[in-house]
Amino acid sequence: MVDESKPTAAAGRFQALWNRCLPIEKDADPIYDDLVSRYNELGRCYHKQTHLAHCLQEFDKAFLLMECPDAVELALWFHDAIYVPGATDNELRSAELFSHWGGICFTSDFVDKICKLILITRHKQIPTGSDECYIVDIDLSSFGVNWPHFLQDSENVRKELAFVSDAIYYPAHAGFLNLLLNRPRIFYTDFFYALYEEAARCNIKRLLSTTSYYANQ
């Protein structure tokens, strides 16, 4: 995982990943530095480097089950690289950022594959391929952490959207949470379903019962 106290290890991990996907080695330090600067932008409370670290930690649990784990990992590194609170095109712009860096290094087919994996984390459509299911599950895996951690994550998401009134934010977010609850299963892969489904449902129901959500629905 990305350890913020060990930037050299994180940079080494990214460099190794980038070069595994290339026919020849290329210095990936400028790309890594750009990503880190973006994830450390002021105003990010949830979609920051700790979220990326969590995603990579979850990836490490399941990568042997994936069809193309390097593609999934690259997509995870970039999936929240662009984050403007309230914007609807963050994932699209993140995919464009990968195209900017990857277009000069990788084949067009590989770039398209990564971009599709990034875009599926918008959670607006059902993932189709196995790797799409894994990246969606990894992005949602924080719903299944212990309650104090889950509550802190929820509060951090709210902080990022502090400019949105309670009357708008809570019903909208409750709508998304209820969409998750109303699905036959939150997690598409058997691996993450077994790991987090029960805890995620309990966390979401508990959050929806709190005063902030109840009072604004």
N, C-alpha and C positions, 0 to 999 in steps of 0.2 A: 504494500500500500504506500501511498504518498505520506511520508512522515515529515511534517512541517519543521521539526527540529533537526532533520537530516536532509537538507536540500540536495546534497551531493548524491545521496542514494536515490532520491527521486529523479534527479537529472539523469543518473546512470540508467535507471529503469526505462525512462523515456527514450534515451539514446539507443539502447539495445532494441527496444520495440521498433523504433523507426528504421533501424538498419536491418532488422530481420525481414522487413517488407521490401527491401531494396536489393537490386542485383549487385550494387557496389556500396561501400560505406560512404556516408555523408554526414557532415557535422550538423547535428540537430539542436545544438545549444541555443541558437537564436529562436528557434521555434518553441523550445521549452521555456525560455525566458519570457517570450511573448505570452504564452499560456499562463504562467505563474503571475505575471503582472496583471492579467485580466481577472484571474480568480481572486486576486488580492485587492481588487478595486474597492474604494470606499463606497459604502451603501449596500454592500453585499452582507447579509446576515446569515442566510441559509445557503444560497447558491455560491458558495465560496470554496476554498481549497479543502476544507474539512469534508464537504459533501463529496468532492472528487475522491478524497482519501477513502471515505466510506464505500463509494462505488467500486473502487479498485480492490478493496478488501473483500467485498462480496464477489467480485469477479474471480479473485484468487481461489475462492471456495468451489467454483463451478467450471473453470475454464476447460477442464478435461472433457466436459460434456458438450462443448460447443463445436460447431463445424469449422469455423474460422476464428479462433480466439484472438488472434492478433488484430483482426478487423474490429471485433467487438471492443477490445481494449483501446484501440485508437479512437473509435467513436466515443467511448467514455471520456477520454481525455478532452475531447472537443465539444461534448454535447451541451455544456453550459458556458462555453468560452465567451460567448456574447450574452450578456444578461443586462437588459434594461428593465427595471421594475415596471410592470404593467404593459409592456410591449407584447404584441402578438406574433412577432417575427423573430424572436430570439434564436430558436432552433434553426430557422432558415439561414439567418446570418452566421450562426455558428458553423453550419454546413458550408457556407460560402467561404468562411475563414479557412476551413480545412482544404477546400478546393484551391484557395490561394497558395497555401504552403505545399499541399500534396500534388497539385497539378504539374509542378515542375520536377516531381520525383517519381510518381507512380503512374501506372497505366490508367487510362480513362475509365476502364471497367472497375478497377480497384477504387478509384476516387468515387465513382457512382455508388459502389457498395457501401462505403463509409458514410457518404451523405445520406443514403436511405436509412442507415442505422441511427444516425443522429436525428433525422426528421421523425422517426417513429417514437422518439421520446416526447413528442408533443402530446401523446396519449389521446389522440383524436380519432384513431382508427385501430382496428384489430390487427395485431402483428400477424404476419403470415409464416415466414420462415422461422426455423429454430433459433437462429441467432437474434432475430428481431424479438422473439419472445424472451430470450435471456436478457437483452439489454433493457427492455421494458421492465422486467421483474427486478433487475438490479437497481434501476432508477427509483422503483417503488419500495425497495426493501427497507427503507428507513421507517415505513409505516409499521414494521414488525419489531422494532427495537423496544427496549423496556420503556415503561410509561414515562418516567422523568425525562429520558432522552427524547422520546416522541413529543412530549409536551414542549420541551425547549425548542425542538425543530419547528413546531407549529407556531410558537411565539416569534421565532426568527423570521419565518415566512411573513407573518403579520407585520413585523418591523420593516421589512423591505417594501411593503405596500402601505406604509403609514399615511401616505397622502390620500388614500382611499377611505371614505367614510365607513363607519361600522355598518350603517344601514345598507351599504352596497357590498362591502367586503364579505361579511358573514353569510348572507344568503347565497352569494355566488360560490364561496368556498364550500359551504354546506352542500350545494348542488353537486359539486365535483365529488365530494366525499360520499354522498348518497349514490352517485353513479357507480362508484367502486363497490359499495355494499350491495347494490342490486345486481351486480354481475354474478353469474354462477360461481365464479372464483376470481379473486383479485389477481392472483399470480397464475400465469399461463403455463409455466414449466412445473413439472412434478417436483423438481428439486426445491425450488423456492416456495411452492405451495406447502410442501411438508414442513419447511423451515419456519415460515412466517404467516401463513394464512390465518390461523386462529388468533395469534397475537395482534395482527393487523386489524382484524375485524373488531376485536375487543377495544383496541386503542381508538379506532374511529368512532365507535358507538359511544365510548366514554367521553371523547372530545365533543361530540355533537350534543351531549347532555349537559355540557358546562353552560354557565350563565351567559357568556358572550354569544354563543350560537343560539341558545334557546330564546334569548331576549330579542334577537334580531331576525327571527324567522317569521 
